[in-house]
């Protein structure tokens, strides 16, 4: 009994110390720990704490509004360091499959059912690292998560915190992260490799290396009340310690043919009659490209069609004719178009420029080999 009383006294003193610091996220994090620690010895206390956490102040409170009004700025340029999307909007629905789809769904589900996690002595994932080449949907995924959760998205381009006086860059970073901690939001740190490079890189100066230490401290201190997402196109440049600090790494690969097919359908739907057929054809051409590259090509075709005064369907064959592929690739495309039933030999010839005799002979040869 004495041990229990002493433990409660220690918890109370620590809670008072944290409360006096006026950092709400630290208070909530500490209460989470107390609830987990007391769950077995004092279930009622743990349940009461969880109930209080459920009723914690929301973003609509006067306190939240006052915090939101003071977006951090760089002391040199006076430019705002954060871009705030209060109601994130999607240019189009993202297309994800496999592990990426499962992980994104789970991250959202954790936040929607956070009470179930608390009652099991767990917390939702706090920090996530998105890796992969440019244009594969990393930023879009952060925006999608924020939209699904009904939370604002705060975007920090880490190159923006780089002050002309490097000694102030660490202060900029701390200022931004402390600001985000006080909000019920999703924070995206874009271009993480800008400041989180390996500390054994001889080409980096001491101040930039110290920024890694600042970031590590902030990641360790990140509360479960918010979700921090970082994104990088160059994961190989990251300091190993940065990798270890993120609870959930997630790699975004280049889209599969299936993903490309679905994505192109979403871009063409309602704009042409044969969107399904054209999506299948174009998925062959665009295999190996990112979503952003594909969208750019489709938009170029739409602009060209508008300027020529023709419908989009009449312009799309130009994408095939103008595709920069070797002769062997063009032949293979023509064969795939016929083999998969996407086009007749005549249509395949029109779209690729490959002779019908070549298509016929190579198709027959492939069938015999199989």
C-alpha positions in Angstrom: 0.0 0.0 0.0 2.9 2.3 0.9 4.5 1.6 -2.5 1.3 2.4 -4.3 1.0 5.7 -2.4 4.6 6.6 -3.0 4.1 5.8 -6.7 1.1 8.0 -6.9 2.9 10.8 -5.2 5.8 10.6 -7.6 3.3 10.7 -10.5 1.6 13.7 -9.1 4.8 15.6 -8.6 5.9 14.8 -12.2 2.5 15.8 -13.5 2.6 19.1 -11.7 6.1 19.8 -13.2 4.9 19.1 -16.7 1.7 21.1 -16.2 3.7 24.1 -15.1 5.7 23.9 -18.4 2.3 24.7 -20.1 2.9 22.1 -22.8 -0.4 20.3 -23.4 1.1 17.6 -25.5 3.5 16.6 -22.8 0.7 16.5 -20.2 -1.3 14.1 -22.4 1.7 11.9 -23.1 2.4 11.6 -19.4 -1.3 10.8 -18.6 -1.1 8.0 -21.3 1.9 6.5 -19.5 0.2 6.7 -16.1 -2.9 5.0 -17.5 -0.8 2.2 -18.9 1.2 1.8 -15.7 -1.9 1.8 -13.4 -4.1 -0.4 -15.6 -3.4 -3.6 -13.6 -3.0 -2.2 -10.1 -5.8 0.4 -10.3 -8.2 -0.2 -13.3 -10.7 2.4 -12.2 -8.0 5.1 -12.1 -6.8 4.1 -15.6 -10.3 4.2 -16.9 -10.9 7.6 -15.4 -7.7 9.0 -17.0 -8.7 7.6 -20.4 -12.1 9.2 -20.1 -10.5 12.5 -19.4 -8.2 12.2 -22.4 -11.2 11.5 -24.6 -12.7 14.8 -23.4 -9.5 16.8 -24.0 -9.9 20.3 -25.6 -10.4 20.2 -29.3 -9.1 22.5 -32.1 -12.3 24.5 -31.9 -11.5 25.8 -28.4 -10.3 29.4 -27.9 -6.9 28.1 -26.9 -6.5 26.3 -30.2 -7.6 29.3 -32.3 -5.1 31.5 -30.6 -2.3 29.1 -31.3 -3.3 28.6 -34.9 -3.1 32.4 -35.5 0.6 32.6 -34.8 2.2 30.6 -37.7 6.0 30.5 -37.2 8.1 32.8 -39.4 11.8 32.9 -40.3 13.4 35.7 -38.2 15.5 36.8 -41.2 13.0 36.8 -44.1 9.8 37.0 -42.1 8.3 34.4 -44.4 6.0 31.8 -42.9 7.7 28.5 -42.3 4.6 26.4 -42.6 1.9 26.0 -45.3 -1.4 25.2 -43.6 -4.3 23.4 -45.3 -7.2 23.6 -42.9 -9.4 21.4 -45.1 -7.1 19.3 -47.3 -8.5 18.8 -50.8 -7.5 16.1 -53.3 -6.9 16.9 -57.0 -7.9 13.2 -57.6 -8.3 10.1 -55.5 -4.9 8.4 -54.9 -4.3 4.9 -56.2 -2.4 2.6 -53.8 -2.1 -1.2 -53.6 -0.5 -3.8 -51.4 1.5 -2.8 -48.4 1.1 0.9 -49.1 -2.7 0.7 -49.1 -2.8 -1.6 -46.0 -0.5 0.7 -44.0 -2.4 3.9 -44.9 -5.7 2.4 -44.0 -4.2 1.1 -40.6 -2.8 4.6 -39.8 -6.3 6.1 -40.2 -8.0 3.3 -38.3 -5.6 3.8 -35.4 -6.6 7.4 -35.0 -10.3 6.7 -35.4 -10.2 4.0 -32.7 -7.6 5.6 -30.4 -9.7 4.8 -27.3 -9.4 1.1 -28.1 -5.7 1.4 -28.2 -5.6 3.4 -24.9 -7.7 0.8 -23.2 -5.2 -1.9 -24.4 -2.3 0.1 -23.0 -1.2 1.2 -26.5 -0.8 4.4 -28.4 -1.3 5.2 -32.1 1.7 5.4 -34.4 3.3 8.8 -33.9 5.9 9.1 -36.6 5.9 7.8 -40.2 8.6 7.9 -42.9 7.5 7.9 -46.5 10.3 7.0 -49.0 10.3 6.4 -52.7 11.1 8.2 -56.0 9.4 11.5 -56.9 5.8 11.5 -58.1 4.7 8.2 -56.6 2.1 9.8 -54.2 3.9 10.5 -50.9 2.6 14.0 -50.4 -0.8 13.0 -51.7 -0.9 10.2 -49.1 -0.3 12.7 -46.3 -3.0 14.9 -47.6 -5.4 11.8 -47.9 -4.7 10.8 -44.3 -5.4 14.4 -43.0 -8.6 14.5 -45.1 -9.8 11.1 -43.8 -9.2 12.1 -40.2 -10.8 15.6 -40.7 -7.6 17.3 -39.4 -5.6 20.2 -40.9 -2.4 19.4 -42.8 0.7 21.4 -41.9 3.4 21.2 -44.5 7.0 22.1 -43.8 9.4 22.2 -46.7 12.6 21.6 -44.7 14.6 23.8 -47.2 12.4 26.7 -45.9 13.7 26.5 -42.4 17.3 27.0 -43.6 18.1 30.4 -42.4 20.8 32.6 -44.0 22.4 32.3 -40.6 22.8 28.6 -40.1 22.9 29.0 -36.3 19.2 30.0 -36.5 18.1 27.0 -38.5 17.9 24.8 -35.5 15.7 27.4 -33.7 13.5 27.6 -36.8 13.0 23.8 -36.7 12.3 23.7 -33.0 9.8 26.6 -33.3 7.9 24.8 -36.1 7.8 21.5 -34.4 6.7 22.9 -31.0 4.0 24.8 -32.8 2.7 21.6 -34.5 2.8 19.7 -31.3 0.2 22.0 -29.8 -2.3 21.3 -32.6 -4.5 18.4 -33.4 -3.1 18.0 -36.9 -1.1 16.0 -39.4 2.4 17.5 -39.9 4.3 16.7 -43.1 8.1 17.3 -43.2 8.8 17.3 -46.9 12.3 16.7 -48.4 13.6 15.3 -45.1 17.0 14.6 -46.6 17.6 18.4 -46.7 18.6 18.4 -43.1 18.7 14.7 -42.0 21.8 13.6 -44.0 24.2 11.1 -42.6 26.5 12.7 -39.9 29.5 10.8 -41.3 29.2 12.7 -44.6 32.5 14.6 -44.7 31.0 17.1 -47.1 28.5 18.5 -44.6 29.5 21.3 -42.2 29.1 21.1 -38.5 25.9 23.1 -38.2 24.0 20.9 -40.6 25.1 17.8 -38.6 23.8 19.5 -35.4 20.5 19.8 -37.1 20.2 16.0 -37.2 20.6 16.0 -33.4 17.9 18.6 -33.1 15.6 16.5 -35.3 16.3 13.3 -33.3 15.4 15.1 -30.1 12.1 16.4 -31.5 11.2 12.9 -32.9 11.8 11.3 -29.5 9.6 14.0 -27.9 6.7 13.8 -30.4 3.3 13.2 -28.7 0.8 10.5 -29.7 -1.8 13.3 -30.0 -0.5 14.2 -33.4 0.8 12.4 -36.4 4.2 13.4 -37.9 4.9 12.2 -41.5 8.3 12.8 -43.2 9.0 12.3 -46.9 12.1 11.9 -48.9 13.1 11.0 -52.4 16.6 10.1 -51.3 16.4 7.6 -48.4 20.0 6.5 -49.0 21.2 10.0 -47.7 19.4 9.7 -44.3 21.3 9.3 -41.1 20.8 5.8 -39.7 19.6 7.2 -36.4 16.8 9.0 -38.2 15.6 5.7 -39.6 15.4 4.2 -36.1 13.4 7.1 -34.8 10.4 6.5 -37.1 7.9 4.0 -35.9 6.5 3.2 -39.4 8.7 3.4 -42.5 6.8 3.0 -45.7 8.3 2.7 -49.2 6.2 3.9 -52.2 7.4 2.0 -55.3 6.7 3.0 -58.9 3.2 2.1 -59.9 2.4 -1.4 -61.2 0.5 -1.8 -64.5 -2.6 -2.4 -62.5 -2.1 0.8 -60.6 -1.4 2.8 -63.8 -4.5 1.3 -65.4 -6.7 2.4 -62.5 -5.0 5.8 -62.3 -5.5 6.6 -66.0 -9.1 5.5 -65.8 -9.6 8.1 -63.1 -8.0 10.8 -65.3 -9.9 9.9 -68.5 -13.3 9.0 -67.0 -16.0 11.3 -68.3 -13.6 12.9 -70.8 -13.7 10.1 -73.5 -16.1 7.3 -74.3 -13.6 4.4 -74.3 -11.8 5.3 -71.1 -11.4 1.7 -70.1 -9.9 0.6 -73.4 -7.5 3.5 -73.6 -6.4 3.0 -70.0 -5.4 -0.5 -70.8 -3.4 0.6 -73.8 -1.7 3.5 -72.1 -0.8 1.4 -69.1 1.7 -0.4 -71.4 3.2 2.8 -72.6 3.5 4.4 -69.2 4.9 1.3 -67.3 8.0 2.4 -65.4 6.8 6.0 -65.0 5.5 7.8 -61.8 2.0 8.9 -61.3 3.0 12.6 -61.7 4.7 11.9 -65.0 1.6 10.0 -66.3 -0.7 12.9 -65.2 1.6 15.4 -66.9 1.4 13.4 -70.2 -2.4 13.1 -70.1 -2.7 16.8 -69.3 -0.4 17.7 -72.3 -2.7 15.6 -74.5 -5.8 17.4 -73.2 -4.2 20.8 -73.9 -3.2 19.8 -77.4 -6.7 18.5 -78.2 -8.2 21.7 -76.9 -5.9 23.9 -79.0 -6.5 21.7 -82.2 -10.3 21.8 -81.6 -10.5 18.0 -81.5 -11.7 15.5 -78.9 -9.2 14.0 -76.5 -9.7 10.5 -77.9 -8.4 11.7 -81.3 -5.3 13.1 -79.6 -4.3 10.1 -77.5 -2.7 8.1 -80.3 -0.1 10.8 -80.5 1.2 9.6 -77.1 1.9 6.2 -78.6 3.4 7.6 -81.8 5.6 10.1 -80.0 6.7 7.8 -77.1 10.5 7.6 -77.0 11.0 3.9 -77.3 13.4 1.7 -79.1 12.3 -0.3 -82.2 12.2 -3.5 -80.1 10.0 -1.7 -77.5 7.6 -0.5 -80.2 7.4 -4.0 -81.6 6.7 -5.5 -78.1 4.1 -2.8 -77.5 2.3 -3.8 -80.8 2.4 -7.5 -79.9 1.1 -6.7 -76.4 -1.8 -4.7 -77.8 -2.8 -7.6 -80.0 -2.0 -10.4 -77.5 -4.0 -8.8 -74.7 -6.9 -8.1 -77.0 -6.5 -4.3 -76.7 -6.3 -3.8 -80.5 -6.5 -5.5 -83.8 -3.3 -6.0 -85.9 -4.4 -3.1 -88.1 -5.1 -0.8 -85.1 -1.8 -1.8 -83.4 0.0 -0.9 -86.7 -1.7 2.5 -86.7 -0.8 3.2 -83.1 2.8 2.0 -83.1 3.9 2.2 -86.7 5.0 -1.4 -86.6 4.3 -3.3 -89.8 1.4 -5.8 -89.7 3.6 -8.6 -91.1 6.1 -8.0 -88.3 3.3 -8.1 -85.7 1.8 -11.3 -87.2 5.2 -13.1 -87.5 6.4 -12.1 -84.0 3.1 -13.0 -82.4 3.1 -16.4 -84.0 6.7 -16.9 -82.9 5.9 -16.1 -79.3 2.9 -18.4 -79.3 5.1 -21.3 -80.6 7.8 -20.6 -77.9 5.1 -20.7 -75.2 
